[in-house]
Amino acid sequence: MVLRSLGDDKLTMTIKAARVNAGLTQKEAAEKLGISYQTLSRYENNPGRMPVKMVLDMCDLYHINVDSLFLHH
């Protein structure tokens, strides 16, 4: 397994896809995460700037595990 870099385009796509698969718009997800949709958009487009707690909160909200974001074979 290889750890993806936080700036990886695949990570960006995975985070966005997880939100969409959870049936949430950016606005809905942002409200549930307690942030603005603009902040969520920035995190989705530049995940390297996302605090670890936000990664964990997103994983909980989107019903995914952290490994699915950062690890690939």
Buried (B, 14 or more C-beta within 10 A) or exposed (E): EEEBEBEBEEBBEBBBEBBEEBEBEBEBBBBBBEBEBEBBBBBBEEBEEBEEEBBEBBBEBBEBEEEEBBEBE
